[in-house]
Amino acid sequence: MQATANLPTIWNLSLHFSFCSVRSEFFRSEGHEEFDNSQKSLGQSSITKEAKHKDIWNLFREAQKNIMILNKQRLAAVDELEQLKKDKEELLERINQLEAESQIVIKKDKSSLFWELLLRIDSMVINGLVNIEEASSMRKLVKEHEANISVFPLDVLQQGDAEILAELRRFTNKGKRNGLHVIHICTEMAPLVSVGPLASYITGLSCALQEEGYMVEVILPKYSTLDLDEIEGLREIEADAYSYFDGQLHANRIWNGVVSGIGVTLIQPVYYSSMFSRDKVYGYQDDFDRFAYFSRASLDYIAKSGKQPDVLHIHNWQTAIVGPLFWDVFVNQGLEGTRILLTCQDFDKGLVPPEKLELCGLDPAELHRLDRLQDNTNPHFVNILKGGVVYSNKVVIMSSSHSSIPGLEPTLAIHKDKLFFAPFGMDNSMEKDLCCDLHVSAYTSIKNL
């Protein structure tokens, strides 16, 4: 009975323990599941962080790439800006250059334009593009229309000879020039090359005579020391001009330009290039050879270019040989109407052995005579300045203290009808006017011969 009575208690205890066991298992199982879930959650969080880290790193690298691209673009933009600035500066510089050139063109006076046209005609003749008769007509056309030469379109000078010729023919019959055509063959001209008073005399007289209506041009050696910046429109004739010297023909380069409104021609020997490539103008043992070459080359150039000047104006002993050369060799080469004027500022005689005359094509036997080139006091020599006096139509002696040339008194006495006496320089307006008037008289008397 008692055992039976205790069964409910035992059953209850058994149920209690069973329930507790089940609950314990339940809670143990639930805790384990929560732990697993927690572990899973932690794992997933770690994966998420790693993914985010990778994303951030990728974004960083992408940002770096973008920064590098932007930096390259910035550098390219800076370079482009610098190039634009450089292009702008070059453009402004070119604009300034063109404006300066246009100002130079605007400032061209009538004389400069006049001479550019005439010298361009010389170029045509030397190149064989026009004959001497055509060139003479063209020069006459330009000379007769100098007064309205300023209407000539400047851009035509940059074009071909045919365009220039066509434009020349459009001129009207106004403003004719009545003065003589004078060519100086000389060794100095201010401001190109200046040693003594000859340089300023050439420029001053030429400008004064052009104001009087004369057409005056200058032929010079092309010294290596010339101040070429003083020459407007300097250009080389694209052809060799040959001249005779020492038994052969030699090529010369010919340059044209305008100085102080005066047409200037420069002669540069090709074979004898060293003759005028020196430190000084004068003072060498071969000075006669040098200036005899230049004098002969000047005459050869004048004859070939078809010029027909009224007066060849020569100076001192250096170009006095032009007188004998002209009358013995050139007078029948289209220069029958040309006459010679010699100016003496320097009384150096230029004494050389007579055989030296053969260099430029003269005959020593014909000229080594007392009435021609033989020196009055040194009979074994020829006197080049004396030859200039004998073979010139008129002679101007410029001196402040002398009335004649020492050593040439007998020659001057014979040729006294040729002589004019002028003030030494052109340092003031009075001397300039006197000198200009005297030369006008000399040129006029030459024209009437």
C-alpha positions as CSV (number, residue, x, y, z in Angstrom):
1,M,0.0,0.0,0.0
2,Q,2.6,2.4,1.0
3,A,4.6,1.6,-2.1
4,T,1.5,2.3,-4.1
5,A,0.9,5.5,-2.2
6,N,4.4,6.8,-3.0
7,L,4.0,6.3,-6.8
8,P,2.4,9.7,-7.5
9,T,5.3,11.4,-5.6
10,I,7.9,9.4,-7.5
11,W,6.0,10.1,-10.8
12,N,5.9,13.7,-10.0
13,L,9.6,13.8,-9.2
14,S,10.3,11.9,-12.4
15,L,8.2,14.3,-14.4
16,H,9.9,17.2,-12.6
17,F,13.3,15.9,-13.4
18,S,12.3,15.0,-16.9
19,F,10.9,18.5,-17.4
20,C,14.0,20.1,-16.0
21,S,16.1,17.9,-18.2
22,V,14.1,18.8,-21.2
23,R,14.1,22.4,-20.4
24,S,17.8,22.2,-19.7
25,E,18.3,20.6,-23.0
26,F,16.1,23.2,-24.6
27,F,18.0,26.1,-23.1
28,R,21.3,24.4,-23.9
29,S,20.2,23.9,-27.5
30,E,18.9,27.4,-27.7
31,G,22.1,28.9,-26.3
32,H,24.2,26.9,-28.8
33,E,22.0,28.1,-31.6
34,E,22.3,31.7,-30.4
35,F,26.1,31.2,-30.2
36,D,26.2,29.8,-33.7
37,N,24.1,32.6,-34.9
38,S,26.4,35.1,-33.1
39,Q,29.4,33.4,-34.7
40,K,27.7,33.5,-38.1
41,S,26.9,37.1,-37.5
42,L,30.5,37.9,-36.7
43,G,31.7,36.1,-39.8
44,Q,29.2,37.9,-42.0
45,S,30.3,41.2,-40.4
46,S,34.0,40.4,-41.1
47,I,33.1,39.6,-44.7
48,T,31.2,42.8,-45.1
49,K,34.1,44.8,-43.6
50,E,36.5,43.2,-46.0
51,A,34.2,43.9,-48.9
52,K,33.9,47.5,-47.8
53,H,37.6,47.7,-47.4
54,K,38.1,46.4,-50.9
55,D,35.5,48.9,-52.2
56,I,37.2,51.7,-50.4
57,W,40.6,50.7,-51.8
58,N,39.2,50.4,-55.3
59,L,37.6,53.8,-54.9
60,F,41.0,55.2,-53.7
61,R,42.8,53.7,-56.6
62,E,40.2,55.0,-59.0
63,A,40.5,58.5,-57.3
64,Q,44.3,58.3,-57.8
65,K,43.9,57.5,-61.5
66,N,41.4,60.3,-61.9
67,I,43.8,62.7,-60.1
68,M,46.6,61.6,-62.4
69,I,44.4,62.1,-65.4
70,L,43.3,65.5,-64.2
71,N,47.0,66.5,-63.5
72,K,48.0,65.5,-67.0
73,Q,45.1,67.5,-68.4
74,R,46.1,70.4,-66.2
75,L,49.7,70.2,-67.5
76,A,48.5,69.9,-71.1
77,A,46.3,73.0,-70.5
78,V,49.2,74.9,-69.0
79,D,51.4,73.9,-72.0
80,E,48.6,75.0,-74.4
81,L,48.2,78.3,-72.6
82,E,52.0,78.9,-72.8
83,Q,51.9,78.1,-76.5
84,L,49.0,80.5,-76.9
85,K,50.9,83.2,-75.1
86,K,54.0,82.5,-77.3
87,D,51.8,82.6,-80.4
88,K,50.3,85.8,-79.2
89,E,53.7,87.4,-78.6
90,E,54.9,86.3,-82.0
91,L,51.8,87.6,-83.6
92,L,52.2,91.0,-81.8
93,E,55.8,91.1,-82.8
94,R,54.9,90.4,-86.4
95,I,52.2,93.1,-86.3
96,N,54.8,95.6,-84.9
97,Q,57.2,94.5,-87.6
98,L,54.6,95.0,-90.3
99,E,53.7,98.4,-88.8
100,A,57.3,99.4,-88.8
101,E,57.8,98.3,-92.4
102,S,54.6,100.2,-93.4
103,Q,56.0,103.3,-91.7
104,I,59.2,102.9,-93.7
105,V,57.2,102.6,-96.9
106,I,55.1,105.6,-95.9
107,K,58.2,107.6,-95.2
108,K,59.7,106.9,-98.6
109,D,60.1,110.2,-100.4
110,K,60.0,110.9,-104.0
111,S,63.7,110.6,-104.5
112,S,63.9,107.1,-102.9
113,L,61.0,105.8,-105.1
114,F,62.4,107.6,-108.1
115,W,65.8,105.8,-107.7
116,E,64.3,102.4,-106.9
117,L,62.6,102.5,-110.2
118,L,65.7,103.6,-112.1
119,L,67.9,101.1,-110.5
120,R,65.3,98.4,-111.2
121,I,65.6,99.3,-114.9
122,D,69.4,98.8,-114.6
123,S,68.7,95.3,-113.2
124,M,66.5,94.5,-116.2
125,V,69.3,95.5,-118.7
126,I,72.0,93.6,-116.9
127,N,69.8,90.5,-116.8
128,G,69.1,90.9,-120.5
129,L,65.3,91.4,-120.0
130,V,65.2,94.6,-121.9
131,N,67.6,96.1,-124.5
132,I,69.4,99.4,-124.2
133,E,66.9,101.3,-126.4
134,E,64.0,100.1,-124.3
135,A,65.8,100.9,-121.1
136,S,66.6,104.4,-122.3
137,S,62.9,105.0,-123.0
138,M,61.9,103.7,-119.6
139,R,64.5,105.9,-117.9
140,K,63.3,108.9,-119.8
141,L,59.7,108.1,-118.8
142,V,60.7,108.0,-115.1
143,K,62.8,111.2,-115.3
144,E,60.1,113.1,-117.1
145,H,57.5,112.2,-114.5
146,E,59.4,112.6,-111.2
147,A,57.1,115.3,-109.9
148,N,54.2,112.9,-109.6
149,I,56.2,109.8,-109.0
150,S,54.7,109.5,-105.5
151,V,51.5,108.1,-107.0
152,F,53.4,105.1,-108.2
153,P,52.0,102.1,-106.2
154,L,54.7,100.9,-103.8
155,D,53.7,97.2,-103.9
156,V,54.5,97.0,-107.6
157,L,58.2,97.3,-106.7
158,Q,57.9,93.9,-105.1
159,Q,56.5,92.4,-108.3
160,G,58.1,91.4,-111.6
161,D,59.5,93.7,-114.3
162,A,56.5,93.4,-116.5
163,E,54.2,94.8,-113.8
164,I,56.6,97.7,-113.2
165,L,56.8,98.4,-116.9
166,A,53.0,98.4,-117.2
167,E,52.6,100.8,-114.3
168,L,55.3,103.1,-115.7
169,R,53.3,103.5,-118.9
170,R,50.3,104.8,-116.9
171,F,52.1,108.0,-115.9
172,T,50.8,111.3,-117.2
173,N,52.8,113.9,-118.9
174,K,53.3,116.1,-115.9
175,G,56.3,117.1,-113.8
176,K,59.1,116.8,-116.3
177,R,62.7,117.0,-115.1
178,N,64.9,119.3,-117.1
179,G,68.2,118.9,-115.1
180,L,71.2,116.9,-116.2
181,H,72.0,113.3,-115.4
182,V,75.2,113.1,-113.3
183,I,77.0,110.0,-112.1
184,H,79.6,110.2,-109.4
185,I,82.3,107.6,-109.6
186,C,83.9,107.9,-106.2
187,T,85.5,106.1,-103.2
188,E,83.5,107.7,-100.3
189,M,80.0,108.8,-99.5
190,A,78.5,109.7,-96.1
191,P,77.1,108.0,-94.2
192,L,78.2,104.7,-95.9
193,V,82.0,105.2,-95.8
194,S,83.8,108.3,-94.6
195,V,87.5,109.0,-94.4
196,G,87.9,112.6,-95.3
197,P,85.8,115.6,-96.6
198,L,85.0,113.8,-99.9
199,A,82.3,111.7,-98.2
200,S,80.1,114.6,-96.9
201,Y,80.9,116.5,-100.1
202,I,79.4,113.8,-102.3
203,T,76.2,113.4,-100.3
204,G,75.7,117.2,-99.8
205,L,76.3,118.1,-103.4
206,S,74.2,115.3,-104.7
207,C,71.2,116.2,-102.5
208,A,71.6,119.9,-103.4
209,L,71.8,119.2,-107.1
210,Q,68.7,117.0,-107.0
211,E,66.8,119.8,-105.4
212,E,67.8,121.9,-108.4
213,G,66.3,119.3,-110.7
214,Y,69.4,117.3,-111.5
215,M,69.3,113.5,-111.5
216,V,72.4,112.4,-109.5
217,E,73.6,108.9,-108.7
218,V,76.7,107.4,-107.1
219,I,78.9,104.4,-107.9
220,L,81.1,103.1,-105.0
221,P,83.2,100.0,-104.3
222,K,81.4,97.6,-102.0
223,Y,83.8,97.8,-99.1
224,S,83.4,95.2,-96.3
225,T,83.2,98.1,-93.8
226,L,80.2,99.8,-95.4
227,D,77.3,100.7,-93.1
228,L,74.6,98.8,-95.1
229,D,71.9,99.7,-92.6
230,E,72.0,103.2,-94.2
231,I,70.9,101.9,-97.6
232,E,67.1,101.7,-98.4
233,G,66.0,98.8,-100.6
234,L,69.4,97.3,-100.9
235,R,69.2,94.4,-103.4
236,E,71.7,92.5,-105.6
237,I,71.2,92.3,-109.3
238,E,70.8,88.6,-110.1
239,A,73.5,88.5,-112.8
240,D,77.2,88.9,-113.0
241,A,78.5,92.1,-114.7
242,Y,81.9,91.5,-116.3
243,S,84.7,94.0,-116.5
244,Y,88.2,93.9,-118.0
245,F,91.4,93.8,-115.9
246,D,94.9,92.4,-116.4
247,G,94.0,90.8,-119.8
248,Q,90.8,89.0,-118.7
249,L,87.2,89.6,-118.1
250,H,86.2,89.3,-114.4
251,A,82.8,89.0,-112.8
252,N,81.4,91.5,-110.4
253,R,78.4,91.4,-108.1
254,I,76.3,94.6,-108.5
255,W,74.2,96.0,-105.6
256,N,71.6,98.8,-105.8
257,G,69.9,100.9,-103.2
258,V,69.1,104.5,-102.1
259,V,71.0,106.7,-99.6
260,S,69.6,110.1,-98.6
261,G,67.4,110.0,-101.6
262,I,70.3,109.3,-103.9
263,G,70.5,106.2,-106.1
264,V,73.6,104.2,-105.2
265,T,75.3,101.3,-107.0
266,L,77.9,99.1,-105.3
267,I,80.5,97.1,-107.2
268,Q,81.9,94.0,-105.6
269,P,84.7,92.0,-107.4
270,V,84.3,88.3,-107.3
271,Y,87.8,87.1,-108.3
272,Y,89.5,90.1,-106.7
273,S,87.3,89.9,-103.6
274,S,90.1,90.9,-101.2
275,M,90.6,94.3,-102.9
276,F,87.8,95.9,-100.9
277,S,87.6,93.5,-97.9
278,R,90.1,95.4,-95.8
279,D,90.2,97.4,-92.6
280,K,91.0,100.7,-94.4
281,V,89.8,102.4,-97.5
282,Y,93.3,103.8,-98.5
283,G,96.9,103.2,-97.6
284,Y,97.9,100.0,-99.4
285,Q,100.7,99.3,-101.9
286,D,98.2,98.0,-104.5
287,D,95.9,101.1,-104.2
288,F,96.3,101.9,-107.9
289,D,95.3,98.3,-108.8
290,R,92.3,98.4,-106.6
291,F,90.9,101.7,-107.8
292,A,91.9,101.1,-111.4
293,Y,89.8,97.9,-111.2
294,F,86.9,99.8,-109.7
295,S,87.1,102.7,-112.3
296,R,87.1,100.2,-115.2
297,A,84.3,98.1,-113.7
298,S,82.2,101.3,-113.2
299,L,82.5,102.2,-116.8
300,D,81.8,98.7,-118.0
301,Y,78.7,98.7,-115.8
302,I,77.5,102.1,-117.1
303,A,78.0,100.9,-120.7
304,K,76.3,97.6,-120.3
305,S,73.3,99.0,-118.4
306,G,72.7,101.5,-121.2
307,K,73.0,104.6,-119.0
308,Q,73.7,107.7,-120.9
309,P,74.6,110.3,-118.3
310,D,75.4,113.9,-119.3
311,V,78.3,114.1,-116.8
312,L,80.6,111.5,-115.2
313,H,81.9,113.2,-112.1
314,I,85.2,111.7,-110.9
315,H,87.2,112.6,-107.8
316,N,90.9,112.8,-106.9
317,W,93.6,110.5,-108.3
318,Q,91.7,107.3,-107.2
319,T,89.1,107.6,-110.0
320,A,91.0,110.1,-112.3
321,I,91.9,107.2,-114.5
322,V,88.2,107.2,-115.7
323,G,89.2,110.2,-117.9
324,P,91.7,108.4,-120.1
325,L,89.6,105.2,-120.0
326,F,86.5,107.0,-121.2
327,W,88.1,108.8,-124.2
328,D,90.3,105.9,-125.2
329,V,87.9,103.0,-124.7
330,F,84.3,103.9,-123.9
331,V,83.2,107.0,-125.7
332,N,82.0,105.0,-128.7
333,Q,79.9,102.6,-126.5
334,G,76.8,104.7,-126.5
335,L,78.3,107.5,-124.4
336,E,79.1,110.0,-127.1
337,G,77.0,112.7,-125.4
338,T,78.7,112.2,-122.0
339,R,81.4,114.5,-120.6
340,I,83.9,114.3,-117.7
341,L,84.2,116.5,-114.7
342,L,87.1,116.0,-112.2
343,T,87.1,117.4,-108.7
344,C,90.4,117.7,-106.8
345,Q,90.2,117.8,-103.0
346,D,93.3,115.7,-102.3
347,F,96.4,116.7,-104.2
348,D,98.1,113.3,-104.0
349,K,99.2,112.5,-107.6
350,G,99.0,108.7,-107.7
351,L,102.4,108.1,-109.3
352,V,102.9,104.6,-110.7
353,P,105.1,102.9,-113.3
354,P,103.6,103.3,-116.8
355,E,103.2,99.6,-117.4
356,K,100.6,99.6,-114.7
357,L,98.2,101.3,-117.1
358,E,97.9,98.0,-119.0
359,L,96.0,96.5,-116.1
360,C,92.8,98.4,-117.0
361,G,93.3,98.2,-120.7
362,L,95.2,101.4,-121.5
363,D,98.3,101.7,-123.8
364,P,101.4,102.9,-121.8
365,A,103.2,103.9,-125.0
366,E,100.3,106.3,-125.9
367,L,99.9,107.8,-122.5
368,H,103.5,108.0,-121.1
369,R,104.0,111.4,-122.8
370,L,104.5,114.8,-121.3
371,D,101.3,116.2,-122.8
372,R,99.3,113.3,-121.3
373,L,100.1,111.3,-118.2
374,Q,103.9,111.5,-117.8
375,D,104.7,113.2,-114.5
376,N,106.2,116.7,-114.8
377,T,109.0,116.1,-112.3
378,N,109.4,112.3,-112.3
379,P,109.5,111.3,-116.0
380,H,109.8,107.6,-115.3
381,F,106.3,107.6,-113.8
382,V,102.8,108.4,-114.9
383,N,100.8,110.8,-112.8
384,I,97.2,109.6,-112.6
385,L,95.8,112.9,-111.3
386,K,97.5,114.7,-114.2
387,G,95.8,112.3,-116.5
388,G,92.5,113.2,-115.0
389,V,93.1,116.9,-115.6
390,V,94.2,116.3,-119.2
391,Y,91.3,114.0,-120.1
392,S,88.5,115.8,-118.3
393,N,86.3,118.5,-119.9
394,K,86.2,120.6,-116.7
395,V,88.2,120.5,-113.5
396,V,87.1,121.8,-110.1
397,I,89.9,122.5,-107.6
398,M,88.6,122.7,-104.0
399,S,91.0,124.3,-101.7
400,S,91.1,126.9,-98.9
401,S,94.7,127.8,-99.3
402,H,95.9,126.7,-102.8
403,S,94.9,128.1,-106.2
404,S,96.4,125.2,-108.0
405,I,97.7,121.6,-107.6
406,P,101.4,121.5,-106.5
407,G,103.6,119.9,-109.2
408,L,100.9,120.3,-111.9
409,E,101.3,124.0,-112.5
410,P,102.5,123.6,-116.2
411,T,99.6,121.3,-116.9
412,L,97.1,123.6,-115.3
413,A,98.5,126.5,-117.3
414,I,97.8,124.6,-120.5
415,H,94.3,123.6,-119.4
416,K,93.4,126.9,-117.6
417,D,90.1,127.2,-119.5
418,K,88.9,124.0,-117.8
419,L,89.4,125.2,-114.3
420,F,86.9,126.2,-111.6
421,F,87.9,127.0,-108.0
422,A,85.5,126.2,-105.1
423,P,85.5,126.4,-101.3
424,F,87.1,123.4,-99.7
425,G,84.1,122.0,-97.9
426,M,80.3,122.1,-97.4
427,D,80.3,122.7,-93.7
428,N,77.9,125.7,-93.7
429,S,75.0,126.9,-95.9
430,M,77.1,129.6,-97.6
431,E,79.8,127.1,-98.7
432,K,77.1,124.7,-99.8
433,D,75.3,127.3,-101.9
434,L,78.6,128.5,-103.5
435,C,79.7,124.9,-104.2
436,C,76.3,124.0,-105.7
437,D,76.2,127.1,-107.9
438,L,79.7,126.5,-109.1
439,H,79.0,122.9,-110.0
440,V,75.8,123.9,-111.8
441,S,78.0,126.3,-113.9
442,A,80.5,123.6,-114.5
443,Y,77.8,121.1,-115.6
444,T,76.1,123.7,-117.8
445,S,79.4,124.6,-119.5
446,I,80.1,120.9,-120.1
447,K,76.7,120.4,-121.7
448,N,77.4,123.3,-124.0
449,L,80.7,121.8,-125.3
